[in-house]
């Protein structure tokens, strides 16, 4: 999409690029924190659906980084927009679903919580 659409080359909006970059970095960090909070809640409440939601929320937050990059490219025209896509892809790869998280949410922290410590 970024290769097909022409970028708006506006030098006055370079501050917008940095604001979007900071928003992307904050989303990257918040995705990990929110996922851990929701996974902990899923284990305590024994709800595997909540664990699935934790991963979906984390993926969506990482995907929003890529959307910020698209906006940065279309509005500002700065050629470093691809950094957003790299950060988004890295975040999605880091949030690879773990089977132990889903099993812990289904069984509670009992057996699977002690198994991780072995």
N, C-alpha and C positions, 0 to 999 in steps of 0.2 A: 504494500500500500504506500509506503514511504517513497518508493522508487517511481510510482505512477503519479501521485499527487505532487503538485508544485508547492514548495514551502514558501511561506511568507517571510521575506528577508527584511525584518524590521530590527534595526539596531537599538531602538529605544526599549525593546522588550527583553533585553538580556537578563534583567532582574527576574523576570517571570521564569526563565530557564532555571535559574538557581533556586527559586522557590519550589518549582516542580521537582527538582532534584532532591531537595531537602524533604519534601513530602514523600517521595519515593523511598528514601532511606528510612524515614520514620515508619512507613508502611512495612518495609522489610523487617525491621526490628519488632514491630507490633505484631506481625503475623506469627512470630515464634512465641512471643509472650501469650498471646491470645490462644494459640493452639495448646500450649502447655496448661493453661488455666482450664480450658474446656476438657482436655483429656483427664485432668485430675478430677474434675467434676463428674465425668462419665464413669470413672473408676469408683468414686465414692457412691454414686447413685446406681451403679450397675446398669448403665444404659448404653449399649453399643451404638445406638443411633446418634447419641450425643458425641461419641468418638468420631463417627463418620462426619458429623457436622463440623467438628473441629478441623478436620482435614480440608473440607470444602471451603470453610472460611479462610484458612491459611492460603489455599490455592487462589482464591478470589482476591485476597489482599496482594499477593505477589503479581497476579495478572493486572491489577490496577497500576502497578509500577510501569508496565509496558504501555498502558493507555496514557499515562502521564508523559511517557516518551513520545508517543504519537502526537499528543497535543503540543509538546515542546517543539517538535519538528515542524508541524503545520503552522504554528503561530510565530515562532521566533526565527526559524530557519537555521538555527545553529547546527552544525554538522556532527556534534557529539551526542546526538539523540540516541545513538545505538547503545550507549552506556546503560540507559534505562532497560533496554531489551536484554542485555547481558545480566544485569542485576535481577530482573524478573525471572529469567531462565534459571539462574543459579538458585534463587529462592524456591522455585518449584521443584528443582532437583533435590534440594535439601529437605523438603517436606515429603519425601517418599513415605508412603504409608507403611507402618510397621505392624506386623501380625500380632506381636506381643501386646501392643496397645489395645487392639480390638479384643483380644482374648482376656486381657486384664479387665476391660470394661464389662465383658460378659460374665466373668467369674468373680469380680471384685478383686481386691488387692491381696487376697489370701495366698493361693498356690502360686500364681504368676508373679506376685511381688517378691516372694522368697526365691523363686526360680531365677530371676534376674541377678540376684546377688551371688549365685553359685559361680 
